[in-house]
Amino acid sequence: MSGCGCSFSPAEEIKEEVKYTDALAEQFAKEVGVDPRPNETLVEIDERGAFIRQPNAFIQPFGDEEGDLKAEANRYGIYWATGCNWSNRPIIVRDLLGLQDVISDTRVTHSGETNRYGHAFGDQPGFKDPKTGAYFLSEFYKRANSDFKGRATTPTLVDIKEKKAVNNDYHRLTNYIEVQFRPFQPKDAPDLYPKKFRKEIDEFNDWLFPHVNNGHYRMAFCQSPEAYDEAYEDFYESLEKLDKRLETNRFLFGDYITDSDVRVYVTLVRWDVSYFHNIGPVKKPIRDYKNIWGYLRELYAIPAFRHGSDPQVLALDGPRKKLGEVLFRGYNDRILSKVDFEKLWADDGERRKLSKTPDELFLRHPEGETYEDYAGPISKTIWNSPKWEDRNPKNGTLSVDASINPLKGLL
């Protein structure tokens, strides 16, 4: 982590930095009564050795019906991790929609040296969340449901006033921010989730989850060659389809950025700098997909995307070995640390030619539109089903092949 930038006068006492050890994490865990983090490679593997991700624990929707969560300014905070693609998504959407002063954010770290107790606040004074006093993300889960036994995950939307988790449904959290938090956005904010096209966007997003967004984890966590080969072929076949789709579409659904583009970016921006470490042989680097590579670079040029998922930060985050310290240093230390990311990721502007409005990246909310015009229930997703068979990646299907934009000319 970077230093705090503080300076001290000669009269001030300089104290030695306290290291966040496993022993300290153990002490804090006993103090607040949280359990060790479950290991997904032990408890989220099916009989075939395939990784079947746990369903999200807190999926109560935001909405206007009785019992729905209600949007409110300065009530909620997004707890997220730099390396987590799922948690980068609501941060990017929040920033694109100008909601930084409405929904706060807090980055989490590992707990201790080995992360036995999951996400924590290792870079904060006293290793506590300054907003709530919590030592661990899982405290918010226990406060919301004392019987909770799963993994506390990012992103988690926390009710800061009540100090409890209210939603960790990364499948739909960005949609709630887009729709239910519309009254807090600028009048002409980007429309990332147009009401008349939500069916197509939801269907595509639910296809992206098993085939692309969860593709890395299906390869990294699976425990059999059969499950690995299935995930490997699935992911790379999906990339070929996306590359073909982007040959004639500036963005996934046409001329304007939608919620789906956020989901693709946060996964693929990691592939060549981070994810490749865990998946074995790489069939093809992301930069060798001509259309995907140009597409990612155009998104990278947008500050909100870069803030949420910066490839240089992802490549160089964490401890690094110096030359001579060990014989075999990793690719990131030896090579990526010397790469000019600004040059590598510079947008050449070529994809602008695919759009009828090259100077506008976003569809804007029209003047006079009311919240009632835009609001509506957000669809449910099969990926939150408690049944393992429902969450089988084979259930991620589309009515139109992923290489084809069903909204061509409409968005």
C-alpha positions in Angstrom: 0.0 0.0 0.0 1.2 3.6 -0.5 2.3 5.7 2.4 0.1 8.2 4.2 2.1 11.2 3.1 2.4 12.4 6.7 5.4 14.4 7.9 6.6 14.7 11.4 8.4 17.5 13.3 11.5 16.6 15.2 9.6 16.9 18.5 7.1 14.3 17.5 7.6 10.7 18.4 7.9 8.3 15.4 6.2 5.0 16.3 7.0 1.7 14.6 4.3 0.6 12.3 2.2 -2.2 13.8 1.9 -5.2 11.4 -1.5 -6.8 10.9 -0.6 -10.4 11.8 -2.7 -13.6 12.0 -2.4 -13.4 15.7 -4.0 -9.9 15.7 -6.8 -11.1 13.4 -7.4 -14.0 15.7 -7.7 -11.7 18.7 -10.1 -9.4 16.9 -12.2 -12.3 15.7 -12.6 -13.6 19.2 -13.5 -10.1 20.4 -16.4 -9.7 17.9 -17.3 -13.4 17.5 -16.8 -14.1 13.8 -15.8 -17.4 12.3 -13.0 -18.2 9.9 -13.8 -17.6 6.2 -15.1 -20.8 4.4 -12.8 -22.1 1.6 -14.6 -22.1 -1.7 -12.4 -24.9 -3.1 -13.6 -27.1 -0.3 -17.3 -26.2 0.0 -18.3 -24.9 -3.5 -17.2 -27.9 -5.6 -19.7 -30.4 -7.1 -19.2 -34.1 -7.6 -17.6 -33.5 -11.0 -14.9 -31.2 -9.5 -16.5 -28.1 -11.0 -16.7 -24.8 -9.1 -20.3 -23.8 -8.4 -20.3 -20.4 -6.8 -22.4 -19.8 -3.7 -25.6 -17.8 -4.1 -25.6 -14.3 -2.8 -26.9 -14.1 0.8 -28.6 -10.7 0.8 -30.7 -10.3 -2.3 -33.6 -8.1 -1.0 -34.2 -5.7 -3.9 -34.4 -2.0 -3.9 -37.8 -0.8 -5.2 -41.1 0.8 -4.5 -43.0 -2.2 -3.2 -43.7 -2.8 0.5 -40.7 -4.6 2.0 -38.2 -3.4 -0.7 -35.1 -1.5 0.3 -35.4 2.3 -0.3 -32.9 4.5 -1.9 -31.6 7.2 0.4 -28.7 9.6 0.3 -25.8 9.1 2.7 -27.3 5.9 4.1 -25.4 3.2 2.3 -21.8 2.4 1.6 -20.2 0.0 -1.0 -17.5 -2.2 0.5 -15.2 -3.4 -2.2 -11.8 -4.9 -3.0 -9.3 -3.6 -5.6 -8.8 -7.1 -7.1 -12.5 -8.2 -7.1 -14.2 -7.7 -10.5 -17.6 -8.1 -8.9 -17.1 -5.3 -6.5 -15.6 -2.9 -9.1 -18.8 -2.9 -11.0 -21.0 -0.8 -8.6 -18.1 1.6 -8.1 -17.8 2.3 -11.8 -21.6 2.7 -12.2 -21.8 4.9 -9.1 -19.1 7.2 -10.5 -20.5 7.3 -14.0 -23.9 8.4 -12.5 -22.4 11.1 -10.3 -23.4 9.5 -7.0 -20.1 9.7 -5.1 -21.7 12.1 -2.5 -24.8 9.8 -2.2 -23.2 6.4 -1.8 -19.9 6.1 0.0 -17.3 3.5 -0.6 -14.7 1.6 1.5 -12.0 -0.7 0.2 -11.3 -3.8 2.2 -8.1 -5.8 2.6 -7.0 -9.2 3.7 -7.2 -10.1 7.4 -3.8 -10.8 8.9 -1.2 -12.5 6.7 -3.3 -15.4 5.5 -6.8 -13.9 5.3 -8.2 -16.5 7.6 -11.1 -14.3 8.6 -11.8 -12.8 5.2 -12.1 -9.2 4.2 -10.9 -6.7 6.8 -9.6 -3.2 7.2 -5.8 -3.7 7.4 -4.9 -0.3 6.1 -7.1 1.6 8.6 -6.0 3.0 12.0 -6.5 0.2 14.6 -7.5 -2.1 11.7 -11.1 -0.9 12.1 -13.5 0.5 9.6 -13.6 4.2 10.4 -17.3 4.4 9.6 -18.6 1.6 11.7 -15.8 0.4 14.0 -16.0 -3.1 12.4 -12.9 -5.3 12.2 -14.2 -7.6 9.5 -16.7 -7.4 6.7 -18.4 -10.5 8.0 -19.5 -8.5 11.1 -22.1 -6.8 8.9 -23.4 -10.2 7.7 -23.7 -11.5 11.3 -25.5 -8.3 12.3 -28.0 -8.8 9.5 -28.3 -12.6 10.0 -26.9 -14.2 13.1 -27.1 -17.6 11.4 -25.1 -16.7 8.4 -22.4 -19.3 7.6 -21.1 -18.5 4.1 -18.4 -16.3 2.7 -18.7 -12.5 3.2 -18.1 -11.2 -0.3 -17.5 -8.0 -2.1 -19.3 -6.0 -3.1 -21.5 -5.6 0.0 -23.8 -2.7 0.3 -23.9 -1.8 4.0 -26.5 0.3 5.8 -24.0 2.6 7.6 -26.6 3.7 10.2 -27.5 0.2 11.3 -24.1 -1.2 10.6 -25.4 -4.3 8.7 -25.3 -5.8 5.2 -28.4 -5.2 3.2 -27.4 -6.4 -0.3 -24.4 -8.3 -1.8 -26.2 -9.3 -5.1 -23.6 -8.3 -7.6 -26.0 -9.6 -10.3 -28.4 -6.8 -9.8 -26.8 -4.2 -7.5 -25.7 -2.0 -10.4 -29.2 -2.0 -11.7 -30.6 -0.8 -8.4 -28.1 2.0 -8.4 -29.1 2.9 -12.0 -32.8 2.8 -11.4 -33.8 3.3 -7.8 -31.1 5.9 -7.2 -32.2 7.8 -10.3 -33.6 10.7 -8.2 -30.1 11.5 -6.8 -28.4 11.6 -10.2 -27.9 14.6 -12.5 -30.9 15.1 -14.7 -28.9 14.3 -17.8 -26.9 11.5 -16.3 -26.0 8.5 -18.6 -28.8 5.9 -19.0 -26.9 2.7 -18.6 -30.0 0.6 -18.3 -32.7 1.9 -20.7 -36.1 0.8 -19.6 -37.3 -0.5 -23.0 -34.2 -2.7 -23.4 -33.9 -4.2 -19.9 -35.1 -7.6 -21.0 -32.2 -7.9 -23.6 -29.6 -6.5 -21.2 -30.7 -8.8 -18.3 -30.6 -11.8 -20.5 -27.1 -10.9 -21.8 -25.8 -10.2 -18.3 -27.1 -13.5 -17.1 -25.2 -15.2 -20.0 -22.0 -13.2 -19.2 -21.9 -14.5 -15.6 -21.1 -18.1 -16.2 -19.3 -17.8 -19.5 -17.1 -14.7 -19.0 -17.3 -13.0 -15.6 -17.1 -16.3 -13.6 -14.9 -18.0 -16.3 -11.6 -17.3 -14.6 -12.9 -18.7 -11.3 -14.4 -21.8 -12.9 -10.8 -22.5 -14.2 -9.0 -21.3 -11.1 -11.0 -23.1 -8.4 -12.1 -26.4 -10.2 -10.6 -29.7 -9.0 -10.7 -31.9 -12.1 -9.3 -31.9 -15.6 -12.8 -32.4 -17.0 -14.2 -29.3 -15.2 -11.2 -27.3 -16.2 -11.4 -28.2 -19.9 -15.1 -27.4 -19.9 -14.6 -24.0 -18.3 -11.5 -23.2 -20.5 -13.3 -24.0 -23.8 -16.4 -22.2 -22.7 -14.5 -19.0 -21.8 -12.5 -18.8 -25.0 -15.4 -19.7 -27.2 -17.3 -16.8 -25.5 -14.5 -14.4 -26.2 -14.6 -15.3 -29.9 -18.3 -14.4 -30.0 -17.7 -11.1 -28.2 -14.9 -10.2 -30.6 -17.2 -10.9 -33.5 -20.0 -8.9 -32.0 -17.7 -5.9 -31.4 -16.5 -5.9 -35.0 -19.6 -4.0 -36.0 -20.7 -2.5 -32.7 -18.8 0.2 -30.8 -20.1 -1.2 -27.6 -22.0 -4.4 -26.8 -25.4 -3.1 -27.6 -24.5 -0.4 -30.2 -23.4 3.2 -30.0 -23.8 3.7 -26.2 -22.3 2.2 -23.1 -24.6 0.1 -21.0 -24.5 -1.9 -17.8 -23.2 -4.9 -19.8 -20.1 -3.0 -20.9 -19.1 -2.4 -17.3 -19.4 -6.2 -16.6 -17.2 -7.2 -19.5 -14.6 -4.5 -18.8 -13.9 -5.5 -15.2 -13.3 -9.1 -16.1 -11.2 -8.7 -19.3 -9.1 -5.8 -18.0 -7.7 -8.3 -15.5 -6.9 -11.2 -17.8 -3.4 -10.3 -19.1 -2.2 -8.7 -15.9 -3.7 -10.8 -13.1 -6.0 -13.7 -13.9 -3.6 -15.5 -16.2 -1.5 -16.6 -13.1 -4.2 -19.0 -11.9 -5.5 -20.7 -15.0 -2.7 -22.5 -16.7 -1.9 -22.3 -20.4 -3.4 -19.2 -22.0 -5.0 -19.9 -25.4 -4.8 -16.3 -26.5 -4.0 -13.0 -24.8 -6.8 -10.4 -24.6 -4.7 -7.9 -26.6 -4.7 -10.4 -29.6 -8.5 -10.0 -29.9 -8.5 -7.0 -32.2 -12.0 -5.8 -31.5 -12.1 -6.6 -27.8 -8.7 -4.9 -27.3 -9.7 -1.6 -29.0 -13.0 -1.7 -27.0 -11.3 -2.1 -23.7 -8.9 0.7 -24.4 -11.7 3.1 -25.2 -13.4 2.2 -21.9 -10.1 2.5 -20.0 -9.9 6.2 -21.2 -13.0 7.0 -19.2 -12.0 8.0 -15.6 -14.7 6.0 -13.8 -13.6 2.8 -15.5 -10.0 3.4 -14.8 -10.7 4.3 -11.1 -12.6 1.1 -10.6 -10.2 -1.2 -12.5 -6.8 0.1 -13.5 -4.7 -2.6 -15.1 -1.4 -1.1 -13.9 -2.7 -1.2 -10.3 -3.9 -4.7 -10.7 -0.6 -5.8 -12.2 1.6 -4.3 -9.6 -0.5 -4.5 -6.4 0.8 -6.5 -3.5 4.3 -7.6 -2.4 7.0 -7.7 -5.1 10.5 -9.4 -5.2 13.6 -7.4 -6.0 16.2 -8.5 -8.5 18.6 -10.9 -6.8 16.2 -11.6 -3.9 15.0 -14.8 -5.5 16.1 -16.7 -8.6 12.7 -16.9 -10.3 10.7 -13.7 -10.2 7.2 -13.5 -11.6 6.3 -12.1 -14.9 4.6 -9.1 -13.3 7.7 -8.2 -11.3 10.2 -8.7 -14.2 8.2 -7.5 -17.2 5.0 -5.7 -16.4 6.7 -3.4 -13.8 8.6 -1.9 -16.8 5.7 -1.6 -19.2 4.4 1.9 -20.1 0.7 1.3 -19.4 -0.3 4.7 -20.6 1.1 3.9 -24.0 -0.1 0.3 -24.1 -3.6 1.2 -23.1 -3.9 4.4 -25.2 -7.1 4.6 -27.2 -6.4 5.2 -30.9 -9.9 6.5 -31.6 -10.6 4.0 -34.3 -13.8 2.6 -32.8 -15.5 6.0 -33.0 -16.1 5.2 -36.7 -18.6 2.5 -35.7 -21.0 5.0 -34.1 -23.4 7.4 -35.6 -22.7 9.7 -32.6 -18.9 9.4 -32.2 -18.6 12.2 -29.7 -21.2 10.8 -27.3 -20.4 7.6 -25.3 -23.7 7.5 -23.4 -27.4 7.6 -24.0 -28.7 10.5 -21.8 -31.9 10.7 -19.8 -34.3 12.9 -21.7 -35.5 16.3 -20.3 -38.8 16.0 -18.5 -38.4 12.3 -17.7 -39.7 11.5 -14.2 -38.7 8.8 -11.8 -42.0 7.1 -12.4 -41.3 7.0 -16.1 -38.0 5.3 -15.5 -38.6 3.1 -12.5 -39.8 -0.5 -12.5 -39.0 -3.8 -10.9 -35.6 -5.3 -11.6 -35.8 -8.9 -12.8 -34.6 -11.8 -10.7 -31.7 -14.0 -11.8 -31.3 -17.8 -11.7 -27.8 -17.4 -10.4 -29.1 -16.6 -6.9 -31.0 -19.9 -6.7 -30.2 -22.0 -3.6 -30.2 -25.1 -5.8 -26.8 -26.2 -7.2 -28.4 -27.6 -10.3 -30.0 -24.2 -11.1 -26.5 -22.6 -10.9 -24.9 -25.0 -13.3 -23.1 -22.9 -16.0 -24.9 -24.8 -18.7 -28.1 -22.8 -17.7 -26.5 -19.6 -19.1 -28.2 -19.5 -22.5 -29.3 -16.8 -24.9 -32.3 -16.5 -27.3 -29.9 -14.9 -29.8 -26.2 -16.0 -30.2 -23.8 -13.8 -28.2 -22.0 -12.8 -31.4 -25.2 -11.0 -32.6 -26.4 -7.6 -31.1 -30.2 -8.0 -30.9 -30.5 -4.2 -30.5 -28.5 -3.3 -33.6 -29.6 0.2 -34.7 -31.9 0.6 -31.7 -29.3 1.8 -29.1 
